[in-house]
Amino acid sequence: MYFHIFGFRWKPEATEAQKARATVDIQAFRGNIPGLQEVHVGQNQSTKGQGYTFIGVMRFTGKQACDDYVQHPQHQALLVWLKPLIDPIELDFLALDS
């Protein structure tokens, strides 16, 4: 199993509507991006989150599927409007038990 984890620190100009749209658009990847098996998003509950308030985890069939997701048109369309509104962090890993 290959995982992609991400977090957003929202910039001050991000509206609540844009934050809600991010959730909808990311969840819409389900069933539309080959090799993407699971998508989970939510609000960070950690007191050590360093300002990253929006968190997501995606599970892919493998690293190549995750690499393909990065270039997928649906993901690229999301980035067009989202990137100016966030300070992101991303972590990818192959689960050792897989």
C-alpha positions as CSV (number, residue, x, y, z in Angstrom):
1,M,0.0,0.0,0.0
2,Y,1.2,3.5,-0.9
3,F,0.0,6.5,1.1
4,H,-0.2,10.2,0.3
5,I,-0.7,12.4,3.3
6,F,-1.3,16.2,3.0
7,G,-2.1,19.1,5.2
8,F,-3.0,22.7,4.5
9,R,-2.4,25.9,6.3
10,W,-5.0,28.2,4.9
11,K,-3.9,31.7,3.8
12,P,-6.0,34.5,5.3
13,E,-7.8,35.2,2.0
14,A,-9.3,31.7,1.9
15,T,-13.0,31.8,2.4
16,E,-15.1,29.2,4.2
17,A,-16.8,28.4,0.8
18,Q,-13.4,27.7,-0.7
19,K,-12.4,25.5,2.2
20,A,-15.7,23.5,1.8
21,R,-15.1,23.3,-2.0
22,A,-11.6,21.7,-1.3
23,T,-13.3,19.0,0.7
24,V,-15.9,18.3,-2.1
25,D,-13.4,18.4,-4.9
26,I,-10.9,16.1,-3.1
27,Q,-13.6,13.6,-2.2
28,A,-14.7,13.6,-5.8
29,F,-11.4,11.9,-6.8
30,R,-13.0,8.7,-5.5
31,G,-13.8,6.4,-8.3
32,N,-12.3,8.8,-10.9
33,I,-8.6,8.5,-10.5
34,P,-7.1,5.1,-11.4
35,G,-5.2,3.4,-8.6
36,L,-6.7,5.6,-5.9
37,Q,-8.3,3.3,-3.4
38,E,-9.3,5.5,-0.5
39,V,-9.6,9.2,0.2
40,H,-10.1,10.6,3.7
41,V,-10.1,14.3,4.6
42,G,-11.0,16.2,7.8
43,Q,-10.0,18.9,10.3
44,N,-6.7,18.3,12.2
45,Q,-7.5,17.5,15.8
46,S,-3.9,17.5,17.0
47,T,-2.7,20.3,19.3
48,K,0.7,19.9,17.7
49,G,-0.5,20.6,14.1
50,Q,1.6,23.7,13.6
51,G,-1.3,25.5,11.9
52,Y,-2.1,22.7,9.5
53,T,-5.9,22.6,9.9
54,F,-7.0,20.6,6.9
55,I,-5.6,17.0,6.6
56,G,-6.0,14.3,4.0
57,V,-4.9,10.7,3.5
58,M,-5.1,8.8,0.2
59,R,-4.3,5.2,-0.3
60,F,-3.0,4.1,-3.7
61,T,-2.3,0.7,-5.3
62,G,1.4,1.7,-5.5
63,K,3.8,4.5,-6.1
64,Q,3.2,4.7,-9.8
65,A,-0.5,5.2,-9.2
66,C,0.3,8.1,-6.9
67,D,2.7,9.6,-9.4
68,D,0.0,9.3,-12.1
69,Y,-2.5,11.0,-9.7
70,V,-0.3,14.1,-9.5
71,Q,-0.6,14.6,-13.2
72,H,-4.3,13.6,-13.5
73,P,-6.4,16.3,-15.0
74,Q,-8.9,16.3,-12.1
75,H,-6.0,16.9,-9.6
76,Q,-4.5,19.6,-11.8
77,A,-7.8,21.4,-12.1
78,L,-8.0,21.4,-8.3
79,L,-4.5,22.9,-8.0
80,V,-5.3,25.8,-10.3
81,W,-7.6,27.4,-7.8
82,L,-6.4,25.8,-4.5
83,K,-2.6,26.4,-4.6
84,P,-2.8,30.2,-4.1
85,L,-4.9,29.7,-1.0
86,I,-2.7,27.2,0.9
87,D,0.7,26.5,2.5
88,P,0.8,22.7,2.0
89,I,2.8,19.9,3.4
90,E,2.9,16.5,1.7
91,L,4.2,13.1,2.8
92,D,4.3,9.9,0.7
93,F,5.3,6.4,1.9
94,L,5.2,2.8,1.0
95,A,3.7,0.9,4.1
96,L,6.4,-1.5,5.3
97,D,3.7,-4.1,6.1
98,S,2.4,-4.2,2.6
